[in-house]
Amino acid sequence: MKVSWQVTGIRKDAFAEANHTDVEIEKSAGEKGRYIHPEVFGLDDEYGIDFERHTGFIKRAHKE
C-alpha cells in the first residue's frame, strides 16, 4: 500500500504578512494565450509573455 501526505497551513509571521503573494493573477489581454515558461510545454520562445519585448530590446541594441 502507498500512503501520501500533504500538510498545509497559513503563515502568520511578519515576513509572510509583509510579502503576501496572490494565488492566481489575471493576465492582461496581451498576455492571454502566452506562457511565462513556454519551453515547459514544448513550445518555442515566441509563445512567451515577454517575447516581443525581448526581441524589441535586442533589435534596438543592435542598432546602437
PDBQT receptor file of N, H, CA, C and O in Angstrom, charges set to zero:
ATOM      1  N   MET A   1       0.837  -1.165   0.000  1.00  0.00    +0.000 N 
ATOM      2  CA  MET A   1       0.000   0.000   0.000  1.00  0.00    +0.000 C 
ATOM      3  C   MET A   1       0.892   1.243   0.000  1.00  0.00    +0.000 C 
ATOM      4  O   MET A   1       1.915   1.276   0.684  1.00  0.00    +0.000 OA
ATOM      5  N   LYS A   2       0.503   2.260  -0.767  1.00  0.00    +0.000 N 
ATOM      6  H   LYS A   2      -0.328   2.233  -1.323  1.00  0.00    +0.000 HD
ATOM      7  CA  LYS A   2       1.236   3.510  -0.823  1.00  0.00    +0.000 C 
ATOM      8  C   LYS A   2       0.418   4.577  -0.110  1.00  0.00    +0.000 C 
ATOM      9  O   LYS A   2      -0.782   4.713  -0.349  1.00  0.00    +0.000 OA
ATOM     10  N   VAL A   3       1.068   5.328   0.759  1.00  0.00    +0.000 N 
ATOM     11  H   VAL A   3       2.043   5.217   0.953  1.00  0.00    +0.000 HD
ATOM     12  CA  VAL A   3       0.396   6.387   1.517  1.00  0.00    +0.000 C 
ATOM     13  C   VAL A   3       1.079   7.705   1.194  1.00  0.00    +0.000 C 
ATOM     14  O   VAL A   3       2.307   7.784   1.218  1.00  0.00    +0.000 OA
ATOM     15  N   SER A   4       0.310   8.736   0.895  1.00  0.00    +0.000 N 
ATOM     16  H   SER A   4      -0.687   8.672   0.876  1.00  0.00    +0.000 HD
ATOM     17  CA  SER A   4       0.839  10.071   0.631  1.00  0.00    +0.000 C 
ATOM     18  C   SER A   4       0.227  11.048   1.623  1.00  0.00    +0.000 C 
ATOM     19  O   SER A   4      -0.935  10.918   2.007  1.00  0.00    +0.000 OA
ATOM     20  N   TRP A   5       1.025  12.023   2.032  1.00  0.00    +0.000 N 
ATOM     21  H   TRP A   5       1.969  12.128   1.721  1.00  0.00    +0.000 HD
ATOM     22  CA  TRP A   5       0.560  13.027   2.972  1.00  0.00    +0.000 C 
ATOM     23  C   TRP A   5       0.765  14.416   2.387  1.00  0.00    +0.000 C 
ATOM     24  O   TRP A   5       1.728  14.661   1.661  1.00  0.00    +0.000 OA
ATOM     25  N   GLN A   6      -0.139  15.308   2.708  1.00  0.00    +0.000 N 
ATOM     26  H   GLN A   6      -0.921  15.108   3.298  1.00  0.00    +0.000 HD
ATOM     27  CA  GLN A   6       0.016  16.711   2.354  1.00  0.00    +0.000 C 
ATOM     28  C   GLN A   6      -0.358  17.532   3.578  1.00  0.00    +0.000 C 
ATOM     29  O   GLN A   6      -1.449  17.391   4.130  1.00  0.00    +0.000 OA
ATOM     30  N   VAL A   7       0.558  18.386   3.990  1.00  0.00    +0.000 N 
ATOM     31  H   VAL A   7       1.445  18.502   3.541  1.00  0.00    +0.000 HD
ATOM     32  CA  VAL A   7       0.307  19.241   5.134  1.00  0.00    +0.000 C 
ATOM     33  C   VAL A   7       0.241  20.677   4.632  1.00  0.00    +0.000 C 
ATOM     34  O   VAL A   7       1.144  21.131   3.929  1.00  0.00    +0.000 OA
ATOM     35  N   THR A   8      -0.800  21.380   4.979  1.00  0.00    +0.000 N 
ATOM     36  H   THR A   8      -1.534  21.011   5.550  1.00  0.00    +0.000 HD
ATOM     37  CA  THR A   8      -0.944  22.776   4.562  1.00  0.00    +0.000 C 
ATOM     38  C   THR A   8      -1.104  23.654   5.792  1.00  0.00    +0.000 C 
ATOM     39  O   THR A   8      -1.440  23.184   6.879  1.00  0.00    +0.000 OA
ATOM     40  N   GLY A   9      -0.862  24.911   5.594  1.00  0.00    +0.000 N 
ATOM     41  H   GLY A   9      -0.589  25.292   4.711  1.00  0.00    +0.000 HD
ATOM     42  CA  GLY A   9      -1.017  25.843   6.702  1.00  0.00    +0.000 C 
ATOM     43  C   GLY A   9      -1.054  27.275   6.197  1.00  0.00    +0.000 C 
ATOM     44  O   GLY A   9      -0.797  27.535   5.022  1.00  0.00    +0.000 OA
ATOM     45  N   ILE A  10      -1.366  28.173   7.063  1.00  0.00    +0.000 N 
ATOM     46  H   ILE A  10      -1.575  27.962   8.017  1.00  0.00    +0.000 HD
ATOM     47  CA  ILE A  10      -1.385  29.595   6.739  1.00  0.00    +0.000 C 
ATOM     48  C   ILE A  10      -0.356  30.273   7.627  1.00  0.00    +0.000 C 
ATOM     49  O   ILE A  10      -0.440  30.223   8.854  1.00  0.00    +0.000 OA
ATOM     50  N   ARG A  11       0.617  30.910   6.983  1.00  0.00    +0.000 N 
ATOM     51  H   ARG A  11       0.686  30.950   5.987  1.00  0.00    +0.000 HD
ATOM     52  CA  ARG A  11       1.659  31.590   7.751  1.00  0.00    +0.000 C 
ATOM     53  C   ARG A  11       1.138  32.916   8.270  1.00  0.00    +0.000 C 
ATOM     54  O   ARG A  11       0.471  33.659   7.550  1.00  0.00    +0.000 OA
ATOM     55  N   LYS A  12       1.443  33.202   9.505  1.00  0.00    +0.000 N 
ATOM     56  H   LYS A  12       1.985  32.598  10.089  1.00  0.00    +0.000 HD
ATOM     57  CA  LYS A  12       1.038  34.464  10.131  1.00  0.00    +0.000 C 
ATOM     58  C   LYS A  12       2.233  35.230  10.670  1.00  0.00    +0.000 C 
ATOM     59  O   LYS A  12       2.072  36.141  11.482  1.00  0.00    +0.000 OA
ATOM     60  N   ASP A  13       3.461  34.861  10.216  1.00  0.00    +0.000 N 
ATOM     61  H   ASP A  13       3.592  34.121   9.556  1.00  0.00    +0.000 HD
ATOM     62  CA  ASP A  13       4.639  35.572  10.699  1.00  0.00    +0.000 C 
ATOM     63  C   ASP A  13       4.793  36.900   9.958  1.00  0.00    +0.000 C 
ATOM     64  O   ASP A  13       4.146  37.124   8.935  1.00  0.00    +0.000 OA
ATOM     65  N   ALA A  14       5.641  37.765  10.473  1.00  0.00    +0.000 N 
ATOM     66  H   ALA A  14       6.166  37.582  11.305  1.00  0.00    +0.000 HD
ATOM     67  CA  ALA A  14       5.806  39.115   9.938  1.00  0.00    +0.000 C 
ATOM     68  C   ALA A  14       6.245  39.110   8.473  1.00  0.00    +0.000 C 
ATOM     69  O   ALA A  14       5.742  39.908   7.683  1.00  0.00    +0.000 OA
ATOM     70  N   PHE A  15       7.186  38.214   8.092  1.00  0.00    +0.000 N 
ATOM     71  H   PHE A  15       7.595  37.566   8.734  1.00  0.00    +0.000 HD
ATOM     72  CA  PHE A  15       7.656  38.176   6.711  1.00  0.00    +0.000 C 
ATOM     73  C   PHE A  15       6.521  37.789   5.757  1.00  0.00    +0.000 C 
ATOM     74  O   PHE A  15       6.346  38.412   4.710  1.00  0.00    +0.000 OA
ATOM     75  N   ALA A  16       5.766  36.777   6.118  1.00  0.00    +0.000 N 
ATOM     76  H   ALA A  16       5.908  36.271   6.968  1.00  0.00    +0.000 HD
ATOM     77  CA  ALA A  16       4.664  36.333   5.257  1.00  0.00    +0.000 C 
ATOM     78  C   ALA A  16       3.599  37.425   5.116  1.00  0.00    +0.000 C 
ATOM     79  O   ALA A  16       3.041  37.613   4.035  1.00  0.00    +0.000 OA
ATOM     80  N   GLU A  17       3.324  38.125   6.182  1.00  0.00    +0.000 N 
ATOM     81  H   GLU A  17       3.777  37.972   7.060  1.00  0.00    +0.000 HD
ATOM     82  CA  GLU A  17       2.332  39.204   6.126  1.00  0.00    +0.000 C 
ATOM     83  C   GLU A  17       2.824  40.362   5.259  1.00  0.00    +0.000 C 
ATOM     84  O   GLU A  17       2.037  40.967   4.531  1.00  0.00    +0.000 OA
ATOM     85  N   ALA A  18       4.130  40.676   5.331  1.00  0.00    +0.000 N 
ATOM     86  H   ALA A  18       4.769  40.184   5.922  1.00  0.00    +0.000 HD
ATOM     87  CA  ALA A  18       4.696  41.787   4.563  1.00  0.00    +0.000 C 
ATOM     88  C   ALA A  18       4.899  41.442   3.093  1.00  0.00    +0.000 C 
ATOM     89  O   ALA A  18       4.979  42.347   2.263  1.00  0.00    +0.000 OA
ATOM     90  N   ASN A  19       4.986  40.153   2.745  1.00  0.00    +0.000 N 
ATOM     91  H   ASN A  19       4.922  39.418   3.419  1.00  0.00    +0.000 HD
ATOM     92  CA  ASN A  19       5.276  39.720   1.376  1.00  0.00    +0.000 C 
ATOM     93  C   ASN A  19       4.187  38.800   0.848  1.00  0.00    +0.000 C 
ATOM     94  O   ASN A  19       4.468  37.719   0.331  1.00  0.00    +0.000 OA
ATOM     95  N   HIS A  20       2.963  39.233   0.980  1.00  0.00    +0.000 N 
ATOM     96  H   HIS A  20       2.735  40.111   1.400  1.00  0.00    +0.000 HD
ATOM     97  CA  HIS A  20       1.823  38.439   0.542  1.00  0.00    +0.000 C 
ATOM     98  C   HIS A  20       1.886  38.196  -0.963  1.00  0.00    +0.000 C 
ATOM     99  O   HIS A  20       2.209  39.109  -1.724  1.00  0.00    +0.000 OA
ATOM    100  N   THR A  21       1.585  36.987  -1.394  1.00  0.00    +0.000 N 
ATOM    101  H   THR A  21       1.322  36.246  -0.776  1.00  0.00    +0.000 HD
ATOM    102  CA  THR A  21       1.524  36.662  -2.812  1.00  0.00    +0.000 C 
ATOM    103  C   THR A  21       0.119  36.195  -3.158  1.00  0.00    +0.000 C 
ATOM    104  O   THR A  21      -0.520  35.480  -2.386  1.00  0.00    +0.000 OA
ATOM    105  N   ASP A  22      -0.349  36.606  -4.322  1.00  0.00    +0.000 N 
ATOM    106  H   ASP A  22       0.171  37.187  -4.949  1.00  0.00    +0.000 HD
ATOM    107  CA  ASP A  22      -1.656  36.184  -4.789  1.00  0.00    +0.000 C 
ATOM    108  C   ASP A  22      -1.559  34.779  -5.368  1.00  0.00    +0.000 C 
ATOM    109  O   ASP A  22      -0.571  34.435  -6.018  1.00  0.00    +0.000 OA
ATOM    110  N   VAL A  23      -2.566  33.986  -5.135  1.00  0.00    +0.000 N 
ATOM    111  H   VAL A  23      -3.368  34.266  -4.607  1.00  0.00    +0.000 HD
ATOM    112  CA  VAL A  23      -2.570  32.617  -5.639  1.00  0.00    +0.000 C 
ATOM    113  C   VAL A  23      -2.653  32.621  -7.154  1.00  0.00    +0.000 C 
ATOM    114  O   VAL A  23      -1.938  31.874  -7.823  1.00  0.00    +0.000 OA
ATOM    115  N   GLU A  24      -3.515  33.453  -7.691  1.00  0.00    +0.000 N 
ATOM    116  H   GLU A  24      -4.096  34.060  -7.148  1.00  0.00    +0.000 HD
ATOM    117  CA  GLU A  24      -3.703  33.493  -9.134  1.00  0.00    +0.000 C 
ATOM    118  C   GLU A  24      -3.897  34.941  -9.560  1.00  0.00    +0.000 C 
ATOM    119  O   GLU A  24      -4.731  35.650  -8.997  1.00  0.00    +0.000 OA
ATOM    120  N   ILE A  25      -3.134  35.380 -10.548  1.00  0.00    +0.000 N 
ATOM    121  H   ILE A  25      -2.457  34.804 -11.005  1.00  0.00    +0.000 HD
ATOM    122  CA  ILE A  25      -3.215  36.746 -11.038  1.00  0.00    +0.000 C 
ATOM    123  C   ILE A  25      -3.757  36.714 -12.462  1.00  0.00    +0.000 C 
ATOM    124  O   ILE A  25      -3.282  35.942 -13.294  1.00  0.00    +0.000 OA
ATOM    125  N   GLU A  26      -4.747  37.551 -12.741  1.00  0.00    +0.000 N 
ATOM    126  H   GLU A  26      -5.133  38.179 -12.065  1.00  0.00    +0.000 HD
ATOM    127  CA  GLU A  26      -5.357  37.620 -14.071  1.00  0.00    +0.000 C 
ATOM    128  C   GLU A  26      -4.356  38.207 -15.068  1.00  0.00    +0.000 C 
ATOM    129  O   GLU A  26      -3.727  39.229 -14.791  1.00  0.00    +0.000 OA
ATOM    130  N   LYS A  27      -4.212  37.565 -16.218  1.00  0.00    +0.000 N 
ATOM    131  H   LYS A  27      -4.723  36.735 -16.442  1.00  0.00    +0.000 HD
ATOM    132  CA  LYS A  27      -3.322  38.070 -17.255  1.00  0.00    +0.000 C 
ATOM    133  C   LYS A  27      -3.989  39.231 -17.979  1.00  0.00    +0.000 C 
ATOM    134  O   LYS A  27      -5.215  39.313 -18.055  1.00  0.00    +0.000 OA
ATOM    135  N   SER A  28      -3.153  40.135 -18.516  1.00  0.00    +0.000 N 
ATOM    136  H   SER A  28      -2.157  40.069 -18.455  1.00  0.00    +0.000 HD
ATOM    137  CA  SER A  28      -3.682  41.221 -19.343  1.00  0.00    +0.000 C 
ATOM    138  C   SER A  28      -4.108  40.622 -20.697  1.00  0.00    +0.000 C 
ATOM    139  O   SER A  28      -3.797  39.473 -21.010  1.00  0.00    +0.000 OA
ATOM    140  N   ALA A  29      -4.815  41.421 -21.474  1.00  0.00    +0.000 N 
ATOM    141  H   ALA A  29      -5.068  42.354 -21.220  1.00  0.00    +0.000 HD
ATOM    142  CA  ALA A  29      -5.284  40.935 -22.784  1.00  0.00    +0.000 C 
ATOM    143  C   ALA A  29      -4.116  40.515 -23.668  1.00  0.00    +0.000 C 
ATOM    144  O   ALA A  29      -4.227  39.531 -24.400  1.00  0.00    +0.000 OA
ATOM    145  N   GLY A  30      -2.994  41.240 -23.617  1.00  0.00    +0.000 N 
ATOM    146  H   GLY A  30      -2.904  42.039 -23.022  1.00  0.00    +0.000 HD
ATOM    147  CA  GLY A  30      -1.830  40.915 -24.431  1.00  0.00    +0.000 C 
ATOM    148  C   GLY A  30      -1.092  39.668 -23.971  1.00  0.00    +0.000 C 
ATOM    149  O   GLY A  30      -0.363  39.057 -24.752  1.00  0.00    +0.000 OA
ATOM    150  N   GLU A  31      -1.273  39.285 -22.713  1.00  0.00    +0.000 N 
ATOM    151  H   GLU A  31      -1.865  39.782 -22.079  1.00  0.00    +0.000 HD
ATOM    152  CA  GLU A  31      -0.588  38.116 -22.174  1.00  0.00    +0.000 C 
ATOM    153  C   GLU A  31      -1.393  36.830 -22.316  1.00  0.00    +0.000 C 
ATOM    154  O   GLU A  31      -0.830  35.737 -22.250  1.00  0.00    +0.000 OA
ATOM    155  N   LYS A  32      -2.687  36.948 -22.508  1.00  0.00    +0.000 N 
ATOM    156  H   LYS A  32      -3.145  37.836 -22.562  1.00  0.00    +0.000 HD
ATOM    157  CA  LYS A  32      -3.520  35.749 -22.614  1.00  0.00    +0.000 C 
ATOM    158  C   LYS A  32      -3.122  34.935 -23.830  1.00  0.00    +0.000 C 
ATOM    159  O   LYS A  32      -2.909  35.484 -24.910  1.00  0.00    +0.000 OA
ATOM    160  N   GLY A  33      -3.021  33.628 -23.654  1.00  0.00    +0.000 N 
ATOM    161  H   GLY A  33      -3.194  33.182 -22.776  1.00  0.00    +0.000 HD
ATOM    162  CA  GLY A  33      -2.591  32.736 -24.725  1.00  0.00    +0.000 C 
ATOM    163  C   GLY A  33      -1.077  32.581 -24.798  1.00  0.00    +0.000 C 
ATOM    164  O   GLY A  33      -0.559  31.880 -25.667  1.00  0.00    +0.000 OA
ATOM    165  N   ARG A  34      -0.370  33.242 -23.876  1.00  0.00    +0.000 N 
ATOM    166  H   ARG A  34      -0.791  33.811 -23.170  1.00  0.00    +0.000 HD
ATOM    167  CA  ARG A  34       1.087  33.159 -23.825  1.00  0.00    +0.000 C 
ATOM    168  C   ARG A  34       1.508  32.552 -22.487  1.00  0.00    +0.000 C 
ATOM    169  O   ARG A  34       0.706  32.467 -21.558  1.00  0.00    +0.000 OA
ATOM    170  N   TYR A  35       2.761  32.134 -22.397  1.00  0.00    +0.000 N 
ATOM    171  H   TYR A  35       3.413  32.203 -23.153  1.00  0.00    +0.000 HD
ATOM    172  CA  TYR A  35       3.260  31.420 -21.226  1.00  0.00    +0.000 C 
ATOM    173  C   TYR A  35       4.472  32.128 -20.622  1.00  0.00    +0.000 C 
ATOM    174  O   TYR A  35       5.229  32.789 -21.332  1.00  0.00    +0.000 OA
ATOM    175  N   ILE A  36       4.650  31.987 -19.318  1.00  0.00    +0.000 N 
ATOM    176  H   ILE A  36       4.035  31.450 -18.741  1.00  0.00    +0.000 HD
ATOM    177  CA  ILE A  36       5.841  32.502 -18.662  1.00  0.00    +0.000 C 
ATOM    178  C   ILE A  36       7.035  31.629 -19.045  1.00  0.00    +0.000 C 
ATOM    179  O   ILE A  36       8.124  32.142 -19.303  1.00  0.00    +0.000 OA
ATOM    180  N   HIS A  37       6.832  30.318 -19.082  1.00  0.00    +0.000 N 
ATOM    181  H   HIS A  37       5.948  29.901 -18.872  1.00  0.00    +0.000 HD
ATOM    182  CA  HIS A  37       7.882  29.359 -19.452  1.00  0.00    +0.000 C 
ATOM    183  C   HIS A  37       7.353  28.424 -20.542  1.00  0.00    +0.000 C 
ATOM    184  O   HIS A  37       6.994  27.283 -20.251  1.00  0.00    +0.000 OA
ATOM    185  N   PRO A  38       7.300  28.892 -21.796  1.00  0.00    +0.000 N 
ATOM    186  CA  PRO A  38       6.731  28.057 -22.867  1.00  0.00    +0.000 C 
ATOM    187  C   PRO A  38       7.491  26.759 -23.107  1.00  0.00    +0.000 C 
ATOM    188  O   PRO A  38       6.908  25.782 -23.578  1.00  0.00    +0.000 OA
ATOM    189  N   GLU A  39       8.787  26.734 -22.790  1.00  0.00    +0.000 N 
ATOM    190  H   GLU A  39       9.260  27.528 -22.408  1.00  0.00    +0.000 HD
ATOM    191  CA  GLU A  39       9.599  25.531 -23.031  1.00  0.00    +0.000 C 
ATOM    192  C   GLU A  39       9.118  24.342 -22.208  1.00  0.00    +0.000 C 
ATOM    193  O   GLU A  39       9.307  23.192 -22.607  1.00  0.00    +0.000 OA
ATOM    194  N   VAL A  40       8.502  24.610 -21.072  1.00  0.00    +0.000 N 
ATOM    195  H   VAL A  40       8.348  25.543 -20.748  1.00  0.00    +0.000 HD
ATOM    196  CA  VAL A  40       7.990  23.529 -20.223  1.00  0.00    +0.000 C 
ATOM    197  C   VAL A  40       6.860  22.781 -20.937  1.00  0.00    +0.000 C 
ATOM    198  O   VAL A  40       6.643  21.593 -20.700  1.00  0.00    +0.000 OA
ATOM    199  N   PHE A  41       6.152  23.489 -21.806  1.00  0.00    +0.000 N 
ATOM    200  H   PHE A  41       6.329  24.454 -21.998  1.00  0.00    +0.000 HD
ATOM    201  CA  PHE A  41       5.039  22.893 -22.542  1.00  0.00    +0.000 C 
ATOM    202  C   PHE A  41       5.449  22.450 -23.938  1.00  0.00    +0.000 C 
ATOM    203  O   PHE A  41       4.602  22.109 -24.764  1.00  0.00    +0.000 OA
ATOM    204  N   GLY A  42       6.761  22.455 -24.200  1.00  0.00    +0.000 N 
ATOM    205  H   GLY A  42       7.450  22.732 -23.530  1.00  0.00    +0.000 HD
ATOM    206  CA  GLY A  42       7.263  22.032 -25.506  1.00  0.00    +0.000 C 
ATOM    207  C   GLY A  42       7.046  23.066 -26.586  1.00  0.00    +0.000 C 
ATOM    208  O   GLY A  42       7.011  22.725 -27.768  1.00  0.00    +0.000 OA
ATOM    209  N   LEU A  43       6.898  24.340 -26.203  1.00  0.00    +0.000 N 
ATOM    210  H   LEU A  43       6.927  24.617 -25.242  1.00  0.00    +0.000 HD
ATOM    211  CA  LEU A  43       6.649  25.408 -27.169  1.00  0.00    +0.000 C 
ATOM    212  C   LEU A  43       7.896  26.262 -27.360  1.00  0.00    +0.000 C 
ATOM    213  O   LEU A  43       8.774  26.304 -26.498  1.00  0.00    +0.000 OA
ATOM    214  N   ASP A  44       7.962  26.941 -28.499  1.00  0.00    +0.000 N 
ATOM    215  H   ASP A  44       7.249  26.907 -29.199  1.00  0.00    +0.000 HD
ATOM    216  CA  ASP A  44       9.076  27.836 -28.794  1.00  0.00    +0.000 C 
ATOM    217  C   ASP A  44       8.974  29.117 -27.967  1.00  0.00    +0.000 C 
ATOM    218  O   ASP A  44       7.927  29.414 -27.391  1.00  0.00    +0.000 OA
ATOM    219  N   ASP A  45      10.066  29.864 -27.917  1.00  0.00    +0.000 N 
ATOM    220  H   ASP A  45      10.916  29.623 -28.385  1.00  0.00    +0.000 HD
ATOM    221  CA  ASP A  45      10.125  31.114 -27.159  1.00  0.00    +0.000 C 
ATOM    222  C   ASP A  45       9.081  32.135 -27.614  1.00  0.00    +0.000 C 
ATOM    223  O   ASP A  45       8.658  32.979 -26.824  1.00  0.00    +0.000 OA
ATOM    224  N   GLU A  46       8.669  32.066 -28.868  1.00  0.00    +0.000 N 
ATOM    225  H   GLU A  46       9.013  31.381 -29.509  1.00  0.00    +0.000 HD
ATOM    226  CA  GLU A  46       7.705  33.051 -29.380  1.00  0.00    +0.000 C 
ATOM    227  C   GLU A  46       6.352  32.980 -28.671  1.00  0.00    +0.000 C 
ATOM    228  O   GLU A  46       5.542  33.897 -28.806  1.00  0.00    +0.000 OA
ATOM    229  N   TYR A  47       6.096  31.919 -27.925  1.00  0.00    +0.000 N 
ATOM    230  H   TYR A  47       6.754  31.174 -27.815  1.00  0.00    +0.000 HD
ATOM    231  CA  TYR A  47       4.869  31.798 -27.150  1.00  0.00    +0.000 C 
ATOM    232  C   TYR A  47       5.025  32.373 -25.736  1.00  0.00    +0.000 C 
ATOM    233  O   TYR A  47       4.098  32.310 -24.929  1.00  0.00    +0.000 OA
ATOM    234  N   GLY A  48       6.197  32.930 -25.446  1.00  0.00    +0.000 N 
ATOM    235  H   GLY A  48       6.951  32.981 -26.101  1.00  0.00    +0.000 HD
ATOM    236  CA  GLY A  48       6.457  33.507 -24.137  1.00  0.00    +0.000 C 
ATOM    237  C   GLY A  48       5.820  34.879 -23.987  1.00  0.00    +0.000 C 
ATOM    238  O   GLY A  48       5.669  35.614 -24.962  1.00  0.00    +0.000 OA
ATOM    239  N   ILE A  49       5.451  35.214 -22.768  1.00  0.00    +0.000 N 
ATOM    240  H   ILE A  49       5.573  34.616 -21.976  1.00  0.00    +0.000 HD
ATOM    241  CA  ILE A  49       4.826  36.503 -22.481  1.00  0.00    +0.000 C 
ATOM    242  C   ILE A  49       5.730  37.658 -22.884  1.00  0.00    +0.000 C 
ATOM    243  O   ILE A  49       5.243  38.652 -23.423  1.00  0.00    +0.000 OA
ATOM    244  N   ASP A  50       7.021  37.556 -22.641  1.00  0.00    +0.000 N 
ATOM    245  H   ASP A  50       7.416  36.748 -22.203  1.00  0.00    +0.000 HD
ATOM    246  CA  ASP A  50       7.947  38.660 -22.885  1.00  0.00    +0.000 C 
ATOM    247  C   ASP A  50       8.653  38.593 -24.236  1.00  0.00    +0.000 C 
ATOM    248  O   ASP A  50       9.619  39.325 -24.448  1.00  0.00    +0.000 OA
ATOM    249  N   PHE A  51       8.209  37.752 -25.142  1.00  0.00    +0.000 N 
ATOM    250  H   PHE A  51       7.424  37.157 -24.970  1.00  0.00    +0.000 HD
ATOM    251  CA  PHE A  51       8.921  37.542 -26.399  1.00  0.00    +0.000 C 
ATOM    252  C   PHE A  51       9.068  38.836 -27.202  1.00  0.00    +0.000 C 
ATOM    253  O   PHE A  51      10.176  39.171 -27.621  1.00  0.00    +0.000 OA
ATOM    254  N   GLU A  52       7.975  39.568 -27.422  1.00  0.00    +0.000 N 
ATOM    255  H   GLU A  52       7.076  39.296 -27.081  1.00  0.00    +0.000 HD
ATOM    256  CA  GLU A  52       8.043  40.791 -28.219  1.00  0.00    +0.000 C 
ATOM    257  C   GLU A  52       8.902  41.845 -27.543  1.00  0.00    +0.000 C 
ATOM    258  O   GLU A  52       9.661  42.551 -28.207  1.00  0.00    +0.000 OA
ATOM    259  N   ARG A  53       8.786  41.957 -26.229  1.00  0.00    +0.000 N 
ATOM    260  H   ARG A  53       8.170  41.384 -25.690  1.00  0.00    +0.000 HD
ATOM    261  CA  ARG A  53       9.578  42.949 -25.509  1.00  0.00    +0.000 C 
ATOM    262  C   ARG A  53      11.064  42.632 -25.612  1.00  0.00    +0.000 C 
ATOM    263  O   ARG A  53      11.875  43.533 -25.821  1.00  0.00    +0.000 OA
ATOM    264  N   HIS A  54      11.425  41.370 -25.467  1.00  0.00    +0.000 N 
ATOM    265  H   HIS A  54      10.765  40.638 -25.296  1.00  0.00    +0.000 HD
ATOM    266  CA  HIS A  54      12.837  40.984 -25.549  1.00  0.00    +0.000 C 
ATOM    267  C   HIS A  54      13.379  41.137 -26.962  1.00  0.00    +0.000 C 
ATOM    268  O   HIS A  54      14.501  41.611 -27.139  1.00  0.00    +0.000 OA
ATOM    269  N   THR A  55      12.613  40.750 -27.961  1.00  0.00    +0.000 N 
ATOM    270  H   THR A  55      11.702  40.365 -27.817  1.00  0.00    +0.000 HD
ATOM    271  CA  THR A  55      13.104  40.878 -29.334  1.00  0.00    +0.000 C 
ATOM    272  C   THR A  55      13.213  42.347 -29.720  1.00  0.00    +0.000 C 
ATOM    273  O   THR A  55      14.121  42.720 -30.463  1.00  0.00    +0.000 OA
ATOM    274  N   GLY A  56      12.303  43.191 -29.231  1.00  0.00    +0.000 N 
ATOM    275  H   GLY A  56      11.565  42.888 -28.627  1.00  0.00    +0.000 HD
ATOM    276  CA  GLY A  56      12.393  44.631 -29.487  1.00  0.00    +0.000 C 
ATOM    277  C   GLY A  56      13.634  45.225 -28.848  1.00  0.00    +0.000 C 
ATOM    278  O   GLY A  56      14.302  46.072 -29.441  1.00  0.00    +0.000 OA
ATOM    279  N   PHE A  57      13.940  44.780 -27.640  1.00  0.00    +0.000 N 
ATOM    280  H   PHE A  57      13.397  44.091 -27.159  1.00  0.00    +0.000 HD
ATOM    281  CA  PHE A  57      15.139  45.257 -26.946  1.00  0.00    +0.000 C 
ATOM    282  C   PHE A  57      16.396  44.835 -27.696  1.00  0.00    +0.000 C 
ATOM    283  O   PHE A  57      17.328  45.628 -27.831  1.00  0.00    +0.000 OA
ATOM    284  N   ILE A  58      16.435  43.620 -28.175  1.00  0.00    +0.000 N 
ATOM    285  H   ILE A  58      15.678  42.976 -28.066  1.00  0.00    +0.000 HD
ATOM    286  CA  ILE A  58      17.596  43.114 -28.907  1.00  0.00    +0.000 C 
ATOM    287  C   ILE A  58      17.773  43.885 -30.212  1.00  0.00    +0.000 C 
ATOM    288  O   ILE A  58      18.892  44.241 -30.580  1.00  0.00    +0.000 OA
ATOM    289  N   LYS A  59      16.657  44.145 -30.917  1.00  0.00    +0.000 N 
ATOM    290  H   LYS A  59      15.747  43.856 -30.618  1.00  0.00    +0.000 HD
ATOM    291  CA  LYS A  59      16.734  44.902 -32.177  1.00  0.00    +0.000 C 
ATOM    292  C   LYS A  59      17.269  46.311 -31.925  1.00  0.00    +0.000 C 
ATOM    293  O   LYS A  59      18.104  46.797 -32.688  1.00  0.00    +0.000 OA
ATOM    294  N   ARG A  60      16.799  46.973 -30.865  1.00  0.00    +0.000 N 
ATOM    295  H   ARG A  60      16.121  46.578 -30.246  1.00  0.00    +0.000 HD
ATOM    296  CA  ARG A  60      17.274  48.320 -30.539  1.00  0.00    +0.000 C 
ATOM    297  C   ARG A  60      18.750  48.290 -30.152  1.00  0.00    +0.000 C 
ATOM    298  O   ARG A  60      19.495  49.202 -30.509  1.00  0.00    +0.000 OA
ATOM    299  N   ALA A  61      19.178  47.270 -29.437  1.00  0.00    +0.000 N 
ATOM    300  H   ALA A  61      18.572  46.529 -29.147  1.00  0.00    +0.000 HD
ATOM    301  CA  ALA A  61      20.571  47.166 -29.014  1.00  0.00    +0.000 C 
ATOM    302  C   ALA A  61      21.502  46.987 -30.205  1.00  0.00    +0.000 C 
ATOM    303  O   ALA A  61      22.619  47.503 -30.202  1.00  0.00    +0.000 OA
ATOM    304  N   HIS A  62      21.051  46.257 -31.225  1.00  0.00    +0.000 N 
ATOM    305  H   HIS A  62      20.144  45.837 -31.228  1.00  0.00    +0.000 HD
ATOM    306  CA  HIS A  62      21.882  46.045 -32.418  1.00  0.00    +0.000 C 
ATOM    307  C   HIS A  62      21.973  47.286 -33.286  1.00  0.00    +0.000 C 
ATOM    308  O   HIS A  62      22.939  47.437 -34.034  1.00  0.00    +0.000 OA
ATOM    309  N   LYS A  63      20.986  48.185 -33.207  1.00  0.00    +0.000 N 
ATOM    310  H   LYS A  63      20.201  48.062 -32.599  1.00  0.00    +0.000 HD
ATOM    311  CA  LYS A  63      21.005  49.414 -33.981  1.00  0.00    +0.000 C 
ATOM    312  C   LYS A  63      22.020  50.404 -33.424  1.00  0.00    +0.000 C 
ATOM    313  O   LYS A  63      22.556  51.232 -34.161  1.00  0.00    +0.000 OA
ATOM    314  N   GLU A  64      22.278  50.319 -32.138  1.00  0.00    +0.000 N 
ATOM    315  H   GLU A  64      21.843  49.647 -31.540  1.00  0.00    +0.000 HD
ATOM    316  CA  GLU A  64      23.184  51.293 -31.498  1.00  0.00    +0.000 C 
ATOM    317  C   GLU A  64      24.634  51.020 -31.784  1.00  0.00    +0.000 C 
ATOM    318  O   GLU A  64      25.505  51.753 -31.314  1.00  0.00    +0.000 OA
TER     319      GLU A  64
